[in-house]
Amino acid sequence: MSSMAAIALLELLPPSKPSRGVHEKRRARKRWTLRLRAVKMANPRRGGEVSRRSMHSGNTSTVLAAGIYSVPNLASEPLAALLDTDKMSRPQVVKRIWEYIKENNLQNPADRREIMCDDKLKSVFGIDKIGMFKMNKALGEHLYEPTA
């Protein structure tokens, strides 16, 4: 068979599907981990013990989202002065800081990922310029879990 005939035959065949084995396993493992985390947070008195029945039942993503993101944290003094409150969840803190940055036009016009710190932001971050991703990391030092 000539090479031209082989190419013609290949064009007639339907395209083959790519192997999805590794990616499917990763997705399944991620779903399993999220469910496990959600069930543990939904049942804190069980001491980490999770039944198989609870792992496979219900919509756990709502429990996961409500458990992680709605927990109010205590803010440090400089951050509380910036936000005008001392108790807020982490997503609300990030949202308020971005509102402050945009109101005061503190983004670098040449590189919008960079934030030019004014006096209030310098008291929180301690530097003149900070990247948007480093800013979120630095916020972790200023947020504390409330003691019971």
C-alpha positions in Angstrom: 0.0 0.0 0.0 1.4 3.4 -0.9 1.6 6.2 1.5 -1.0 8.2 -0.4 -3.5 5.3 0.0 -2.7 5.1 3.7 -3.4 8.8 4.2 -6.6 8.5 2.3 -7.7 5.7 4.6 -6.8 7.6 7.7 -8.9 10.6 6.5 -12.0 8.3 6.1 -11.7 6.9 9.7 -13.5 8.7 12.5 -11.2 10.6 14.8 -10.1 8.6 17.8 -11.0 9.9 21.3 -8.1 10.9 23.6 -7.5 8.8 26.6 -9.2 10.3 29.6 -8.0 7.8 32.3 -5.7 10.0 34.3 -7.9 13.1 34.1 -11.1 11.1 35.1 -9.2 9.7 38.1 -8.1 13.1 39.2 -11.6 14.6 38.9 -13.1 11.6 40.9 -10.4 12.0 43.6 -11.1 15.7 43.8 -14.9 15.2 44.1 -14.3 12.6 46.8 -12.0 14.9 48.8 -14.5 17.8 48.6 -17.3 15.5 49.8 -15.2 14.2 52.6 -14.3 17.7 53.7 -17.9 18.9 53.5 -19.2 15.9 55.6 -16.5 16.5 58.2 -17.4 20.1 58.5 -21.1 19.3 58.7 -20.5 16.9 61.5 -17.8 18.4 63.8 -18.8 16.3 66.8 -18.0 13.0 65.1 -14.3 13.6 65.5 -13.4 13.1 61.8 -15.4 9.8 61.6 -17.4 9.7 58.4 -19.8 7.0 57.4 -19.9 5.8 53.7 -23.6 6.6 53.6 -23.1 10.3 54.4 -20.3 10.4 51.7 -22.6 9.4 48.9 -25.8 11.3 49.9 -27.0 14.8 49.4 -25.5 18.0 48.0 -22.4 18.5 50.0 -21.1 21.5 48.0 -23.5 23.9 49.7 -22.3 22.7 53.1 -18.7 23.1 52.0 -19.3 26.6 50.7 -21.2 27.7 53.7 -18.7 26.2 56.1 -15.6 27.7 54.8 -16.6 31.1 53.5 -19.1 32.3 56.0 -16.9 32.0 59.1 -16.3 35.5 60.4 -12.6 36.2 61.3 -11.2 38.8 63.6 -9.0 41.5 61.8 -5.8 43.0 63.1 -5.8 46.6 64.2 -4.5 48.1 61.0 -6.8 46.0 58.9 -9.8 46.9 61.1 -9.0 50.6 60.7 -9.0 50.2 56.9 -12.3 48.2 56.9 -14.0 50.1 59.7 -15.0 46.8 61.3 -13.1 44.1 63.2 -15.1 41.0 62.4 -15.7 39.9 58.8 -15.3 36.7 56.6 -12.3 36.5 54.4 -14.1 37.0 51.0 -15.8 40.1 52.4 -12.4 41.4 53.5 -11.0 40.9 50.0 -14.1 42.5 48.4 -13.8 45.6 50.7 -10.1 46.0 50.1 -10.7 45.9 46.3 -13.5 48.5 46.7 -11.0 50.7 48.6 -8.3 50.2 45.9 -10.7 51.1 43.1 -12.2 54.1 44.9 -8.8 55.6 45.5 -7.3 54.5 42.1 -4.4 52.6 43.6 -3.8 50.2 40.8 -0.6 50.8 38.8 -1.8 52.0 35.3 1.1 50.2 33.6 0.5 46.9 35.4 -3.0 46.5 36.8 -1.9 43.5 38.8 0.2 45.8 41.0 -1.3 47.9 43.8 0.3 51.1 44.9 -0.1 51.3 48.7 -1.2 54.5 50.4 -0.8 55.2 54.1 -3.6 52.9 55.2 -2.5 50.0 53.0 1.1 50.5 54.0 0.1 50.0 57.6 -1.5 46.7 56.7 1.1 45.3 54.2 4.2 47.2 55.2 5.5 47.9 51.7 5.0 50.5 48.9 3.8 48.2 46.2 2.2 44.7 46.3 1.0 42.3 43.7 -2.7 41.3 43.7 -1.9 37.7 44.5 0.6 38.5 47.2 -2.0 40.8 48.7 -4.4 37.9 49.3 -1.6 35.8 50.8 -0.5 38.7 53.1 -4.1 39.1 54.3 -3.8 35.7 56.1 -1.4 37.3 58.6 -4.1 39.8 59.6 -7.1 37.5 59.9 -7.6 35.4 63.1 -10.2 32.8 64.0 -12.4 34.0 66.9 -11.9 32.1 70.1 -15.0 30.6 71.6 
